[in-house]
Amino acid sequence: MASVFSLVFLVLLALTTALRAWLALRQLRHVAAHRATVPQEFADRIALADHQKAADYTGAKVRLGLVELAADVMFLLLLTCGGLLAGFDAFWRGVFADHAHAHGLALFASVGVAGFVVGLPFSLYRTFALEARFGFNKMTPGLFVVDLLRQLLLTVLIGTPLLLAVLWLMDAMGARWWLWVWAVWLGFNLLVLALYPTFIAPLFNKFTPLADGEMKTRIEALLARCGFASSGLFVMDGSKRSAHGNAYFTGFGKAKRIVFFDTLLDKLAPGEVEAVLAHELGHFKRRHVWKRIGVMATVSLAFLWLLGQLIDQPWFYAGLNAGTGGTAMALILFSLVLPVFTFPFAPLLSWLSRRHEFEADAYAARQADGKDLVAALVKLYRDNAATLTPDPLHSLFYDSHPPARERIAHLQAC
């Protein structure tokens, strides 16, 4: 059975990797083929130079993604078939022979550090070479290091108690441990959503209340029309890291916050900002956040149940060259190999996300001026160098937002 599972894993890994590479090559060819001409729908609003910049930026990201894909696959094979994960496991079992949970924490830390080492060169290149080449990076090396240290500190402070709780539940709750872990995991995610706006996000960015003026007046009138109560309107200093612009609301209950990137406010007119916010409020009014939490809860429950069926199967560990198993090993292996088996279903989640975007656009067109939202989106496509001509199949798998042509056409029909 172990050899069969090993063969299935390797075949699916090869097929999934080939599919992802093929989709990336399709994207490269499609974007390059349409680089010379701005689509007719945008010809009067986006210059050819901006369209070509978007094509080149997209191509650069895809090519980097291909190299990163190869590195990720090699790292996965090294951890599993190459025996690195089994080596970590054997080493920490020798150190913590009588402390199973300390062994589990150390095993997770080893895999995390190894993954960080593999990913760091790509993160550095993306930030200081690729993003800088196209004029988007505002990050300094010092801020980059500070961000890494803050992320590490948060991971240790938040992740360690959660992981210890999960490992204890897996050992103490019998055959139905997966149900208890699911409840804790769901509660943890809801807690993070509640705490993020006021405790976590301010560790990385400065949030300033939106100044009085026409913008604030229009936004407050929109919130009153939509029946949306928030804990405040804030401007985030996104420009200290990137020139990209965005807006979002975060949290739930009394902790809801509406946040604008300073870069967004610099580029859009008041009516356009109002329309963008109306779109974000559309997500709230259509309960998209709760629907996505529901999907996440359902999928995570199914996956934890599946892990509950695998955790005591010797072939699961032997097939991946992962030693003698154990709770921590089971969690790590499952998280490593699961994407290999689930990637073909990515279009389902992308479809759901795009559907929500269409619904939020329709809501925005009713609460604000649809023409302002179109104008704002066109500016954001231009200023963020988002390609107007993605490959349809690549978009089907990866894009959480509808392609520009579809989205604008949908808005104009509202």
C-alpha positions as CSV (number, residue, x, y, z in Angstrom):
1,M,0.0,0.0,0.0
2,A,2.8,2.4,0.8
3,S,4.4,2.0,-2.6
4,V,1.1,2.5,-4.3
5,F,0.5,5.7,-2.3
6,S,4.0,6.9,-3.1
7,L,3.5,6.3,-6.8
8,V,0.1,8.1,-6.7
9,F,1.7,11.1,-4.9
10,L,4.6,11.4,-7.4
11,V,2.3,11.0,-10.5
12,L,-0.1,13.7,-9.2
13,L,2.8,16.0,-8.2
14,A,4.1,15.7,-11.7
15,L,0.7,16.3,-13.3
16,T,-0.1,19.2,-11.0
17,T,3.3,20.8,-11.6
18,A,2.9,20.3,-15.4
19,L,-0.5,21.9,-15.3
20,R,0.7,24.9,-13.3
21,A,3.6,25.4,-15.7
22,W,1.4,25.0,-18.7
23,L,-1.0,27.6,-17.3
24,A,1.9,30.0,-16.7
25,L,3.2,29.6,-20.2
26,R,-0.3,30.2,-21.6
27,Q,-0.4,33.4,-19.6
28,L,2.9,34.5,-20.9
29,R,2.0,33.8,-24.6
30,H,-1.5,35.4,-24.3
31,V,-0.3,38.6,-22.6
32,A,2.6,39.0,-25.0
33,A,0.4,38.4,-28.0
34,H,-1.9,41.3,-27.0
35,R,0.9,43.6,-25.8
36,A,1.0,45.8,-29.0
37,T,-2.6,47.0,-28.8
38,V,-4.8,48.4,-26.0
39,P,-8.2,46.6,-26.0
40,Q,-10.8,48.8,-27.7
41,E,-12.9,49.2,-24.5
42,F,-9.9,50.9,-22.8
43,A,-8.2,52.7,-25.7
44,D,-9.5,56.1,-24.8
45,R,-8.5,55.8,-21.1
46,I,-5.3,53.8,-20.9
47,A,-2.2,54.7,-22.9
48,L,-0.3,52.1,-24.9
49,A,2.8,52.7,-22.7
50,D,0.8,51.8,-19.6
51,H,-0.7,48.7,-21.3
52,Q,2.7,47.5,-22.3
53,K,4.1,48.2,-18.8
54,A,1.3,45.9,-17.4
55,A,2.1,43.2,-19.9
56,D,5.8,43.3,-19.0
57,Y,5.0,43.4,-15.3
58,T,2.7,40.4,-15.7
59,G,5.3,38.5,-17.7
60,A,8.0,39.2,-15.1
61,K,5.8,37.9,-12.2
62,V,4.9,34.8,-14.2
63,R,8.5,34.0,-15.0
64,L,9.5,34.4,-11.4
65,G,6.6,32.2,-10.4
66,L,7.8,29.5,-12.7
67,V,11.2,29.5,-11.0
68,E,9.5,29.6,-7.6
69,L,7.3,26.6,-8.6
70,A,10.4,24.6,-9.5
71,A,12.0,25.4,-6.1
72,D,8.9,24.6,-4.2
73,V,8.5,21.2,-5.9
74,M,12.2,20.3,-5.3
75,F,11.8,21.4,-1.6
76,L,8.7,19.2,-1.3
77,L,10.5,16.2,-2.8
78,L,13.5,16.8,-0.5
79,L,11.3,16.9,2.6
80,T,9.4,13.7,1.6
81,C,11.1,11.3,-0.8
82,G,14.5,12.8,0.0
83,G,14.1,12.1,3.7
84,L,14.7,15.6,5.1
85,L,11.5,15.6,7.1
86,A,12.3,12.1,8.5
87,G,15.8,13.4,9.4
88,F,14.3,16.3,11.3
89,D,11.9,13.9,13.1
90,A,14.7,11.5,14.1
91,F,16.9,14.3,15.4
92,W,14.2,15.9,17.6
93,R,13.0,12.6,18.9
94,G,16.5,12.1,20.2
95,V,16.5,15.5,21.9
96,F,13.0,15.3,23.3
97,A,12.6,11.6,23.8
98,D,10.1,12.1,26.7
99,H,8.4,15.3,25.6
100,A,6.2,14.6,22.6
101,H,4.8,18.1,22.4
102,A,8.2,19.7,22.5
103,H,9.2,17.4,19.7
104,G,6.2,18.5,17.7
105,L,7.0,22.2,18.2
106,A,10.6,21.6,17.2
107,L,9.6,19.6,14.1
108,F,7.2,22.4,12.9
109,A,9.9,25.0,13.6
110,S,12.5,23.0,11.6
111,V,10.1,22.8,8.6
112,G,9.2,26.4,8.9
113,V,12.8,27.6,9.0
114,A,13.7,25.4,6.1
115,G,10.8,26.8,4.1
116,F,11.8,30.4,5.0
117,V,15.3,29.8,3.8
118,V,14.0,28.5,0.5
119,G,11.5,31.3,0.0
120,L,13.6,34.2,1.2
121,P,15.6,34.8,-2.1
122,F,12.3,35.0,-4.0
123,S,10.8,37.4,-1.5
124,L,14.0,39.6,-1.7
125,Y,14.0,39.5,-5.5
126,R,10.3,40.2,-5.8
127,T,10.5,43.2,-3.5
128,F,13.9,44.8,-4.4
129,A,14.3,43.8,-8.0
130,L,10.9,43.0,-9.7
131,E,8.7,45.5,-7.9
132,A,11.4,48.1,-7.9
133,R,12.0,47.7,-11.7
134,F,8.4,48.7,-12.3
135,G,8.3,51.5,-9.8
136,F,6.2,49.9,-7.1
137,N,8.6,49.1,-4.3
138,K,8.9,51.6,-1.5
139,M,10.3,49.1,1.0
140,T,13.7,49.7,2.5
141,P,16.0,46.9,3.6
142,G,15.6,48.0,7.2
143,L,11.9,47.9,7.0
144,F,12.0,44.5,5.3
145,V,14.0,43.1,8.2
146,V,11.8,44.7,10.8
147,D,8.7,43.2,9.1
148,L,10.3,39.8,9.2
149,L,11.1,40.1,12.9
150,R,7.6,41.2,13.7
151,Q,6.1,38.4,11.7
152,L,8.4,35.9,13.5
153,L,7.4,37.3,16.9
154,L,3.6,37.1,16.0
155,T,4.1,33.5,14.7
156,V,5.8,32.5,18.0
157,L,3.4,34.3,20.3
158,I,0.2,33.2,18.5
159,G,1.2,30.1,16.7
160,T,2.9,28.3,19.6
161,P,-0.2,28.2,22.0
162,L,-2.5,27.2,19.1
163,L,-0.2,24.4,17.9
164,L,0.2,23.1,21.5
165,A,-3.6,23.1,21.9
166,V,-4.0,21.2,18.6
167,L,-1.3,18.6,19.4
168,W,-2.8,18.1,22.9
169,L,-6.3,17.6,21.4
170,M,-5.1,15.1,18.9
171,D,-3.5,13.0,21.6
172,A,-6.2,13.4,24.3
173,M,-9.6,13.4,22.5
174,G,-9.7,9.9,21.0
175,A,-11.0,9.1,17.6
176,R,-13.0,12.3,17.3
177,W,-10.1,14.6,17.9
178,W,-10.6,16.1,14.5
179,L,-13.9,17.6,15.6
180,W,-12.4,19.3,18.6
181,V,-9.4,20.6,16.6
182,W,-11.9,22.0,14.0
183,A,-13.8,23.9,16.7
184,V,-10.6,25.3,18.1
185,W,-9.3,26.2,14.7
186,L,-12.6,28.0,13.7
187,G,-12.7,29.9,17.0
188,F,-9.1,30.9,16.5
189,N,-9.8,32.3,13.1
190,L,-12.8,34.3,14.3
191,L,-10.7,35.7,17.2
192,V,-8.0,36.8,14.8
193,L,-10.6,38.5,12.6
194,A,-11.8,40.4,15.7
195,L,-8.4,41.3,16.9
196,Y,-6.7,42.1,13.6
197,P,-7.9,45.7,13.1
198,T,-7.0,47.1,16.4
199,F,-4.1,44.9,17.6
200,I,-2.3,43.2,14.7
201,A,-2.5,45.5,11.7
202,P,-1.2,48.6,13.7
203,L,2.1,46.6,14.3
204,F,2.9,46.9,10.6
205,N,1.2,50.2,9.5
206,K,0.1,53.5,10.8
207,F,-3.7,54.2,10.7
208,T,-4.8,57.8,10.8
209,P,-8.4,58.9,11.0
210,L,-9.7,60.2,7.7
211,A,-9.5,64.0,7.7
212,D,-12.7,66.1,7.6
213,G,-13.7,67.4,4.1
214,E,-15.7,66.5,1.0
215,M,-14.3,62.9,1.0
216,K,-15.3,62.2,4.5
217,T,-18.7,63.8,4.1
218,R,-19.5,61.7,1.0
219,I,-18.4,58.6,2.7
220,E,-20.4,59.2,5.9
221,A,-23.5,59.8,3.7
222,L,-22.8,56.5,1.9
223,L,-22.5,54.6,5.1
224,A,-25.8,56.1,6.4
225,R,-27.5,55.0,3.1
226,C,-26.1,51.5,3.4
227,G,-26.8,51.2,7.1
228,F,-23.2,50.3,7.9
229,A,-21.8,51.2,11.3
230,S,-18.0,51.1,11.8
231,S,-15.5,52.0,14.4
232,G,-13.9,54.5,12.2
233,L,-12.6,55.6,8.8
234,F,-8.8,55.3,8.5
235,V,-6.0,56.0,6.1
236,M,-3.2,53.5,6.1
237,D,0.4,54.5,5.2
238,G,0.7,51.8,2.4
239,S,3.0,54.1,0.5
240,K,5.9,53.2,2.8
241,R,6.0,49.7,1.3
242,S,4.4,49.9,-2.1
243,A,2.9,52.2,-4.7
244,H,-0.1,49.9,-5.2
245,G,-3.4,51.2,-4.0
246,N,-6.4,49.5,-2.3
247,A,-9.3,49.9,0.1
248,Y,-10.9,47.4,2.4
249,F,-13.0,46.9,5.5
250,T,-11.9,44.5,8.2
251,G,-13.2,43.0,11.4
252,F,-16.8,42.4,12.4
253,G,-19.2,43.6,15.0
254,K,-18.2,46.8,16.7
255,A,-14.6,46.2,15.6
256,K,-15.3,46.9,11.9
257,R,-13.0,49.4,10.3
258,I,-12.9,51.0,6.9
259,V,-9.3,51.5,5.6
260,F,-8.0,53.4,2.6
261,F,-4.5,53.1,1.4
262,D,-3.0,56.6,1.2
263,T,-1.9,55.7,-2.4
264,L,-5.5,55.2,-3.3
265,L,-6.7,58.5,-2.0
266,D,-3.9,60.3,-3.9
267,K,-5.1,58.8,-7.2
268,L,-8.8,58.8,-7.1
269,A,-11.4,61.6,-7.1
270,P,-13.9,61.7,-4.2
271,G,-16.7,60.2,-6.2
272,E,-14.5,57.4,-7.3
273,V,-13.4,56.7,-3.8
274,E,-17.0,56.6,-2.7
275,A,-17.8,54.1,-5.5
276,V,-14.8,51.8,-4.5
277,L,-16.1,51.9,-0.9
278,A,-19.6,51.1,-2.0
279,H,-18.1,48.0,-3.6
280,E,-16.5,47.0,-0.4
281,L,-19.8,47.6,1.5
282,G,-21.4,45.3,-1.1
283,H,-19.3,42.5,0.2
284,F,-20.6,43.3,3.7
285,K,-24.3,43.6,2.7
286,R,-24.3,40.4,0.7
287,R,-22.6,38.6,3.7
288,H,-19.7,37.5,1.6
289,V,-17.3,37.5,4.5
290,W,-19.6,35.1,6.5
291,K,-20.2,33.0,3.4
292,R,-16.4,32.6,2.9
293,I,-16.0,31.7,6.6
294,G,-18.7,29.1,6.1
295,V,-16.9,27.6,3.1
296,M,-13.6,27.7,5.0
297,A,-15.3,26.0,8.0
298,T,-16.8,23.3,5.8
299,V,-13.7,22.5,3.9
300,S,-11.5,22.5,6.9
301,L,-13.8,20.1,8.7
302,A,-13.7,17.8,5.7
303,F,-9.9,17.9,5.6
304,L,-9.5,17.3,9.3
305,W,-11.9,14.3,9.1
306,L,-9.7,13.0,6.2
307,L,-6.6,13.5,8.3
308,G,-8.4,11.6,11.1
309,Q,-8.7,8.6,8.8
310,L,-5.0,8.8,7.7
311,I,-3.3,9.5,10.9
312,D,-3.1,5.8,12.0
313,Q,-2.3,4.4,8.6
314,P,1.4,3.3,8.4
315,W,1.3,3.5,4.6
316,F,0.6,7.2,4.8
317,Y,4.0,7.8,6.4
318,A,5.9,5.1,4.7
319,G,4.7,6.2,1.3
320,L,6.1,9.7,1.9
321,N,9.3,8.4,3.5
322,A,8.3,10.1,6.8
323,G,9.5,7.7,9.5
324,T,7.3,6.4,12.2
325,G,4.6,9.0,12.1
326,G,3.0,10.8,15.1
327,T,0.6,13.7,15.5
328,A,3.0,16.5,14.5
329,M,4.3,14.5,11.5
330,A,0.7,13.8,10.4
331,L,-0.2,17.5,10.4
332,I,3.0,18.5,8.6
333,L,2.7,15.8,5.9
334,F,-1.0,16.5,5.3
335,S,-0.4,20.3,4.9
336,L,2.5,19.6,2.5
337,V,0.8,17.1,0.2
338,L,-2.7,18.4,0.3
339,P,-2.2,21.1,-2.4
340,V,-1.0,18.4,-4.8
341,F,-4.4,16.8,-4.6
342,T,-6.6,19.9,-4.4
343,F,-5.1,22.2,-7.0
344,P,-7.4,20.9,-9.8
345,F,-10.3,22.3,-7.8
346,A,-8.9,25.8,-7.6
347,P,-11.4,27.1,-10.3
348,L,-14.3,26.4,-7.9
349,L,-12.9,28.8,-5.3
350,S,-12.0,31.4,-7.9
351,W,-15.4,31.2,-9.4
352,L,-17.0,31.8,-6.1
353,S,-14.8,34.8,-5.4
354,R,-15.5,36.3,-8.9
355,R,-19.2,35.8,-8.3
356,H,-19.0,37.8,-5.1
357,E,-17.1,40.5,-6.9
358,F,-19.9,40.8,-9.5
359,E,-22.5,41.0,-6.7
360,A,-20.5,43.7,-4.9
361,D,-20.1,45.7,-8.1
362,A,-23.9,45.5,-8.7
363,Y,-24.5,46.8,-5.2
364,A,-22.0,49.6,-5.7
365,A,-23.7,50.7,-8.9
366,R,-27.0,51.0,-7.0
367,Q,-25.5,52.9,-4.0
368,A,-23.1,55.2,-5.9
369,D,-22.4,56.2,-9.5
370,G,-21.5,53.1,-11.6
371,K,-19.6,55.3,-13.9
372,D,-17.4,56.4,-11.0
373,L,-16.7,52.8,-10.2
374,V,-15.7,52.1,-13.8
375,A,-13.4,55.1,-13.8
376,A,-11.9,54.1,-10.5
377,L,-11.3,50.5,-11.7
378,V,-9.6,51.7,-14.9
379,K,-7.3,53.9,-12.9
380,L,-6.5,51.0,-10.6
381,Y,-5.8,48.7,-13.5
382,R,-3.5,51.3,-15.0
383,D,-1.7,52.4,-11.8
384,N,-1.3,48.8,-10.5
385,A,-0.1,47.6,-13.9
386,A,-2.8,44.9,-14.0
387,T,-3.0,43.2,-17.4
388,L,-6.2,43.9,-19.3
389,T,-5.7,40.7,-21.4
390,P,-5.2,37.7,-19.1
391,D,-5.3,34.2,-20.6
392,P,-8.9,32.9,-19.9
393,L,-7.8,29.5,-18.6
394,H,-5.1,31.0,-16.4
395,S,-7.6,33.4,-15.0
396,L,-10.1,30.6,-14.4
397,F,-7.6,28.9,-12.0
398,Y,-6.0,31.9,-10.3
399,D,-8.0,35.1,-10.5
400,S,-10.2,36.0,-7.5
401,H,-11.5,39.0,-9.5
402,P,-13.1,39.0,-12.9
403,P,-11.0,39.9,-15.9
404,A,-11.1,43.7,-16.7
405,R,-13.3,43.3,-19.8
406,E,-15.9,41.2,-18.1
407,R,-16.0,43.3,-15.0
408,I,-16.4,46.6,-16.9
409,A,-19.0,45.1,-19.2
410,H,-21.0,43.8,-16.2
411,L,-20.9,47.2,-14.5
412,Q,-22.0,49.0,-17.6
413,A,-25.0,46.6,-17.9
414,C,-26.1,47.3,-14.3
